[in-house]
Amino acid sequence: MRDIATRRRFLGLVSTTAAVGLAGCTDAGGSDGGDGGSDGGDGGDGSDDEYRNGVSADASVSFNVPGGGTDLTSRYVTWAATADGVDIEESGEVNEGAGHYHIMVDTEPVEPGETIPSDDSHVHYGTGQTDGVLELEPGDHTLHLQVGDGEHTAMALTDTVEVSVSESAELTLDTTVDGSVVEWDITAENYDIVPSSDGFASNAGHLHAIIDAEHVPVGEVIPSDDRHVHFGDGSTSGSLDLAEQLGDDYEAGEHTIHFQVGTASHRATMVHVHTTVTTE
C-alpha cells in the first residue's frame, strides 16, 4: 500500500522550524581544522585555528532525533536541531556568526574550512530549516549535524547521534461510501498516530488526507487547503464529505485519497496508505 518516493538528496531542499528529542550537545568538530574558508575570516573568536566564521568557542548545536539510540520503526526519520551562539539562516551570503545545517550520513564531518559536498551522504538544508525528515535505509546509522557558512564552507560546529532503523511501520485503511461521504478508519502497526501538539516523538506522527492529488514529497510541509486536510488532533477515523470539501470542483465518480503521516511541524513522511473510492 506504500509508495517509496524521493531520496535523501531531495530532502535537503525544503524548509523551517522546531525542536525536541534526544541527543548530546557539542561545540566543535574536527581536530586540526582549516585556514579560514571563503569570506569567513580566520577562525573568528575561537581559541584555535578551526574555521568558525566569527562564532565564539562556547557556541554549540544540538542534534535531536526522537528515538535516537533506540529502534526506529520507519525509515523516515524525524530530526530537529537547536543552536546556541550561532544564527541559522539561508545559504547564499556569508554572514559572520551565521550558517545553515547539513547532515552527514555514515560519513565523518567535513574538515572545518573545506567545502561541504552535496551528495547522498552530505544533505544540505540551505533554506535555513531547523527540522526535517531524513530518509534512511534500514540498518544502523551514524548521523552528524554540521553547520556550514553561506557558501557551504564547513564550520567547527557539530553534533552526532546514532540511530537504528527498520521498516516495520504500516498503516491499513478501511472505507465505506454513502453518496459523497467517505467514512474512513486507519489502523497503525508499529507506529503511533498522535496529536501534533505532542511535539516530535519517536515512531509517531499525525494524519493528513490528500484528495485527488499526489502525496507530498518527503520532508516538504503538507499544505492546508481543500485537497489537503489535516487531522492534527490525532484522529484515526472520521468522515470526509467530498462534495463539501471540493466545492465546485467536485464530481461524482472515482476519487483517490492518500492518508499521509506528517511530523509535528507537518513535514511529510511516506508512512502512508491510499485508496480509490466511487462516490455518487
Secondary structure as the mmCIF struct_conf table of DSSP 4:
data_model
#
loop_
_struct_conf.conf_type_id
_struct_conf.id
_struct_conf.beg_label_comp_id
_struct_conf.beg_label_asym_id
_struct_conf.beg_label_seq_id
_struct_conf.end_label_comp_id
_struct_conf.end_label_asym_id
_struct_conf.end_label_seq_id
HELX_RH_AL_P HELX_RH_AL_P1 ARG A 8 LEU A 11
TURN_TY1_P TURN_TY1_P1 GLY A 12 LEU A 13
BEND BEND1 GLY A 21 GLY A 21
STRN STRN1 CYS A 25 THR A 26
BEND BEND2 ASP A 27 ASP A 27
BEND BEND3 SER A 31 ASP A 32
BEND BEND4 ASP A 35 ASP A 35
TURN_TY1_P TURN_TY1_P2 SER A 38 ASP A 39
BEND BEND5 GLY A 40 GLY A 40
BEND BEND6 ASP A 42 GLY A 43
TURN_TY1_P TURN_TY1_P3 GLY A 44 ASP A 45
BEND BEND7 SER A 47 GLU A 50
TURN_TY1_P TURN_TY1_P4 ASN A 53 GLY A 54
TURN_TY1_P TURN_TY1_P5 ALA A 57 ASP A 58
STRN STRN2 SER A 60 ASN A 64
TURN_TY1_P TURN_TY1_P6 PRO A 66 GLY A 69
BEND BEND8 THR A 70 THR A 70
STRN STRN3 ASP A 71 LEU A 72
BEND BEND9 THR A 73 ARG A 75
STRN STRN4 TYR A 76 ASP A 84
BEND BEND10 GLY A 85 VAL A 86
STRN STRN5 ASP A 87 ILE A 88
BEND BEND11 SER A 91 GLU A 93
TURN_TY1_P TURN_TY1_P7 GLU A 96 GLY A 97
STRN STRN6 ALA A 98 VAL A 105
BEND BEND12 ASP A 106 THR A 107
HELX_LH_PP_P HELX_LH_PP_P1 GLU A 108 GLU A 111
TURN_TY1_P TURN_TY1_P8 PRO A 112 GLY A 113
BEND BEND13 GLU A 114 GLU A 114
STRN STRN7 THR A 115 THR A 115
HELX_LH_PP_P HELX_LH_PP_P2 ILE A 116 PRO A 117
STRN STRN8 ASP A 119 ASP A 119
TURN_TY1_P TURN_TY1_P9 ASP A 120 SER A 121
STRN STRN9 HIS A 122 TYR A 125
TURN_TY1_P TURN_TY1_P10 GLY A 126 THR A 127
BEND BEND14 THR A 130 THR A 130
STRN STRN10 ASP A 131 GLU A 135
BEND BEND15 PRO A 138 PRO A 138
STRN STRN11 GLY A 139 GLY A 148
TURN_TY1_P TURN_TY1_P11 GLY A 150 GLU A 151
STRN STRN12 THR A 153 THR A 153
STRN STRN13 ALA A 154 VAL A 165
STRN STRN14 GLU A 170 ASP A 178
TURN_TY1_P TURN_TY1_P12 GLY A 179 SER A 180
STRN STRN15 VAL A 181 GLU A 189
BEND BEND16 ASN A 190 TYR A 191
STRN STRN16 ASP A 192 ILE A 193
HELX_RH_3T_P HELX_RH_3T_P1 SER A 196 ASP A 198
BEND BEND17 PHE A 200 PHE A 200
TURN_TY1_P TURN_TY1_P13 SER A 202 ASN A 203
STRN STRN17 ALA A 204 ILE A 211
BEND BEND18 ASP A 212 ALA A 213
HELX_LH_PP_P HELX_LH_PP_P3 GLU A 214 PRO A 217
TURN_TY1_P TURN_TY1_P14 VAL A 218 GLY A 219
BEND BEND19 GLU A 220 GLU A 220
STRN STRN18 VAL A 221 VAL A 221
HELX_LH_PP_P HELX_LH_PP_P4 ILE A 222 PRO A 223
STRN STRN19 ASP A 225 ASP A 225
TURN_TY1_P TURN_TY1_P15 ASP A 226 ARG A 227
STRN STRN20 HIS A 228 PHE A 231
TURN_TY1_P TURN_TY1_P16 GLY A 232 ASP A 233
BEND BEND20 THR A 236 THR A 236
STRN STRN21 SER A 237 ASP A 241
HELX_RH_AL_P HELX_RH_AL_P2 LEU A 242 LEU A 246
HELX_RH_3T_P HELX_RH_3T_P2 GLY A 247 ASP A 249
BEND BEND21 ALA A 252 ALA A 252
STRN STRN22 GLY A 253 GLY A 262
TURN_TY1_P TURN_TY1_P17 ALA A 264 SER A 265
STRN STRN23 ARG A 267 ARG A 267
STRN STRN24 ALA A 268 THR A 279
#
